[in-house]
Amino acid sequence: MSNKIKNKKGWVKIVEAFLAILLVAAVVIIVVENTNVRKEDSEKRISDAQILVLRDVQLNNTLRQDIVNTNGEIDWDDEEFPQPVKGRIEERKPVWLGCVAKICGPVSECVLSDETINDLELRGENIYTQSVMITSTIEEYEPKVLKLFCWD
């Protein structure tokens, strides 16, 4: 009789240990899933904001002409960067988002300067990019790429 009671105690401990492991595993899975969802959500928000800013510039004939009239690659901090385009980007981007732009040719690499990249990497920022092709009319074909680099 006492042998059966001892066996029941052993099975109860095994079931308790199994339930404890299941509980810990469930908590770990929930935490990991929430972290991934937040990261994907942030990336989508930044991408959507970039697309809105670029579409606004792309659909404005005056801003498009300002971009097409530029020569060569032009960084955000260059004096040649069209001020109306810079103003529109600053105006349309969300306040929580830091952005710079660059104008380049359609076949160039169009990357940020090393100083800007190093500065952002030191602060631990992730850099997100979107670009749009800016062209003029059929008679005058001088395509340019407006590339927007953003971080949160």
C-alpha positions in Angstrom: 0.0 0.0 0.0 2.8 2.5 0.9 4.5 1.6 -2.4 1.6 2.9 -4.4 1.6 6.2 -2.5 5.3 6.8 -3.1 4.7 6.2 -6.9 2.0 8.8 -7.0 4.2 11.4 -5.3 6.9 10.8 -8.0 4.4 11.3 -10.9 3.1 14.5 -9.2 6.6 15.9 -9.1 7.2 15.0 -12.8 3.9 16.7 -13.8 4.8 19.8 -11.7 8.3 20.0 -13.4 6.7 19.6 -16.8 4.2 22.4 -16.2 6.9 24.7 -14.9 9.0 24.2 -18.0 5.9 24.9 -20.2 5.2 28.1 -18.3 8.8 29.4 -18.7 8.8 28.5 -22.4 5.5 30.3 -23.0 6.9 33.5 -21.3 10.0 33.4 -23.4 8.1 32.9 -26.6 5.7 35.8 -25.8 8.6 38.2 -25.0 10.5 37.2 -28.2 7.4 37.7 -30.4 6.6 41.1 -28.9 10.2 42.3 -29.6 10.1 41.2 -33.2 6.7 42.8 -33.7 7.9 46.2 -32.4 11.0 46.1 -34.6 8.9 45.3 -37.7 6.4 47.9 -36.8 9.1 50.6 -36.4 10.7 49.7 -39.8 7.3 49.9 -41.5 6.5 53.3 -40.0 9.9 54.7 -41.1 9.5 53.2 -44.6 5.9 54.6 -44.9 7.1 58.1 -43.8 10.0 58.0 -46.3 7.7 57.1 -49.2 5.2 59.9 -48.3 8.0 62.5 -48.3 9.5 61.2 -51.6 6.1 61.1 -53.3 5.4 64.6 -52.3 8.7 65.8 -53.9 8.2 63.6 -56.9 4.7 64.9 -57.7 5.7 68.6 -57.4 6.8 69.9 -60.8 8.8 72.8 -59.4 10.8 70.6 -57.0 11.3 68.0 -59.7 12.8 70.7 -62.0 15.0 71.9 -59.2 16.4 68.4 -58.8 16.8 67.8 -62.6 18.7 71.1 -62.9 21.4 69.9 -60.5 24.8 68.6 -61.7 26.5 65.6 -60.3 26.1 64.1 -56.9 24.9 66.6 -54.3 25.0 65.9 -50.5 22.5 67.3 -48.1 25.0 69.7 -46.6 26.2 71.0 -50.0 25.3 74.6 -50.9 24.1 73.3 -54.3 21.4 71.1 -52.8 18.1 72.8 -53.8 16.8 74.7 -50.8 13.1 74.3 -51.8 13.6 70.5 -51.9 15.4 70.5 -48.5 12.6 72.7 -47.0 9.9 70.3 -48.3 11.7 67.3 -46.9 12.1 68.9 -43.5 8.5 70.1 -43.5 7.0 66.7 -44.5 9.1 64.3 -42.4 7.8 63.4 -38.9 9.5 65.1 -36.0 10.6 61.8 -34.5 12.5 60.9 -37.7 16.0 62.2 -38.6 16.6 62.4 -42.3 19.1 63.6 -44.9 18.9 63.3 -48.7 21.3 63.0 -51.6 20.8 63.7 -55.3 22.8 61.5 -57.7 22.8 59.9 -61.1 20.7 56.9 -61.9 23.8 54.5 -62.1 25.9 55.8 -59.2 26.1 54.2 -55.8 24.5 57.1 -54.0 25.7 56.5 -50.4 26.1 58.7 -47.4 29.4 60.3 -46.6 31.7 58.4 -44.3 31.5 61.1 -41.6 27.7 60.8 -41.5 27.7 57.0 -41.4 30.3 56.9 -38.6 28.4 59.5 -36.6 25.1 57.5 -36.8 26.9 54.2 -36.1 28.5 55.6 -33.0 25.1 56.6 -31.7 23.8 53.1 -32.5 21.3 54.2 -35.1 19.9 52.0 -37.9 19.8 53.8 -41.2 16.8 53.2 -43.5 16.8 54.3 -47.2 14.3 54.9 -49.9 14.9 56.4 -53.3 12.9 57.7 -56.1 13.8 58.5 -59.8 13.2 62.0 -60.8 12.9 62.6 -64.6 11.9 65.6 -66.6 10.1 65.7 -69.9 10.5 63.6 -73.1 12.4 66.4 -74.8 14.9 66.8 -71.9 15.9 63.5 -70.3 18.2 64.1 -67.4 17.2 61.5 -64.8 18.3 61.9 -61.2 17.8 59.8 -58.1 16.7 61.4 -54.9 17.7 59.1 -52.0 16.4 59.7 -48.5 18.3 58.3 -45.5 16.4 58.2 -42.3 16.9 57.0 -38.7 14.7 57.2 -35.6 
